[in-house]
Amino acid sequence: MMNMKDKIEKSEDQWKKELTPDQYQVCRMKGTERPFTGEYHKTKDPGVYKCVACGNELFDSDTKFDSGTGWPSFYKPIGAENVETEDDDTYGMVRTEVMCSKCGAHLGHVFPDGPRPTGLRYCINSVSLKLDPKK
């Protein structure tokens, strides 16, 4: 379990300096990349998807699947403690936002329409991820 002291806290100016404009817009401002445009939406390479902002391990490629939505989709995180969720009622919808538990970066949303064994679909923005390929 992650302790509060393990959390990464930086000023918005620090995040702006460390992230690209697209990464900042999604990770810090809770934006969304356009569907079918992200670097990883079609990727089948084996590896671990990490948070682009802090390097926290988020998803294993073994849990990635093609949801047809245009964003990388996973049926479970590497560990429940690696992500946090909270209700998101923006845009007149009720969704569950997914964030990195270490730095709070917005990753995407989770929906209850995924495949077995979890029935969940973690719909994640490519720009919030960095694939660490398996050797």
N, C-alpha and C positions, 0 to 999 in steps of 0.2 A: 504494500500500500504506500502511496506517495505521501510524504509529509509536506506540510505547508512550506517548510524551509527548502524543499526540493523544487518548488514552483519558481518559474522564471518570471520576473517582473521587470519591465523596461518602460521607459517613457515612449509616448507616441513618436517623438522625434527620433529616438534610437531605432524603433521599428522601421520608420521611414527610410533611415539610412541603410539598414541591413537587408531590407526586402525590396524586390523590384516593385514598380508601381502596381502591376497586376497582382502580385503576391500580397501587397499591402491592402489593396482594395478587397480581396477575398478574405484573407486571414484576420485582418484587424477591423475592417469596416463591414464585415459579414456580407460581402458581395457574392456573386455567382458568375462563373465563366459561362459563356454560351455553350449549349449542348453540341456535342460532336466536334469540338474545337480543341479540347485539352490533349496534352501530350500523352496521357496514359489511358485514354478512353478505350483504345483498341489493343493496348500492350498485353502480351501474354508471357513476357519474360519472367523467369523465376527470380524471386528476391523478396525483400522486405520494404514496404512503403513506410517512409518516415515523414514526420512533420517537417516541412520546408523551413519553418521558423526556428525550431529548436533541436531537431534530430530525434525526437521521441519516436520509438517504434510503434506504429499504429496498426498496420494490416500486413498479413502474409499473402503473397501472390497465390498460394494454394486456396485461399478463400475468395478470390476474385472471380466474378462471373459476368457474362454479357447480359445486362438487363434490358438492352435496347433503348435506354433513356438518353444516351449520349454522354454520360459521365461514368467514371470508374465506379464499379459497384462491388461490394464485399458482403459476405453474409455474417461475418463476425470480426471484431478487432482481435489483435494479438492477445490482449488481456483486457478485461473489463476496466481495470484501473488505468489503462492507457488513454481512454477517452472519457469525456463527460458529456452528459446530455441535459438539455433543458427545453421546456416548452417554448415554441416560437409561433406567435400568432400574427406575424407581419403579412402583408399582402392579402388579408382576408382569409387566410388559410390557417389551419391548426396543424403544425408539424412539430417534429422533435429535432432540434438542432444538435449537431455533433461537434464537439470541440476537443482540441488536444488538452489532456489533463495537466500537462507540464507547463505550457505557456498560454493556454486559453485561446489559441488560434481557432478561428472558425474553419471547419473542414467541409461541412455539408449538412445533410439531414439523414435520418434513419426512418424507414417505413416498414410496416408489417406485411409486406408483400413479396418477401424474398424466398429463396429456395430452402429446402431442408439442409441441414438439420435445425437451423435456428428460425426460419421463416422471416428473417430480417433482411432488409436491403439497405446497407450503408451507402448512400449515394454521395460521393465525395468529389470535390473539385480537384482536378489534376494539379492546378497551380498551387494547391496547399500541400502537395506531396512531393517527395523525392525518392525515387526507387534506388535502393541499395541492392544491386544484382547479386544473386548467388553465384559463387565461383564454381 
